[in-house]
């Protein structure tokens, strides 16, 4: 395993997950107190592992049929669209 690639994937996913709905949902489950903190951690970590496995398997499968350059472009455009939509939602006047 290439340590540089590992660090790149880890850093990118870690930063993407900070403050997103998954982390907030996990925070709320922990705050409720209906499960132990370790139980919340294990359940959330397991869900993220399974979701990541699905992403890896889908990526490998799609890459067999589509040039990864195009996948990168589509992902980049998708992030830009989501960012613009988020900004538009935040800046428009409240109803």
C-alpha positions, 0 to 999 in steps of 0.5 A: 500500500502506498502511504502517500495515496493512503494519506490522500484518501484518508485526508480527503474523506476525513475533511469531507465528513467533518460537519456533514449530516453523518457526523451530526446524526452520530452526534445526536445519537450519542447525545440522546444517551439511549446507547453507550458512546462505544455502541454509537461509535461501533454502529456508525463506524460499521455503517461508514465501512459498509458505505465505503465498501459499496463506493469502492465496489461501484468505483471499480465496476464503473471504471471498467466501462467509463474512463476515470477522467470522465468520472473525475469531471462528473464528480467535480461538476457535481461538487460545484453544483452542490456548492452553488445550490448550498450558497444560493439556499443560504443567500436567498431571502427567507420566505 
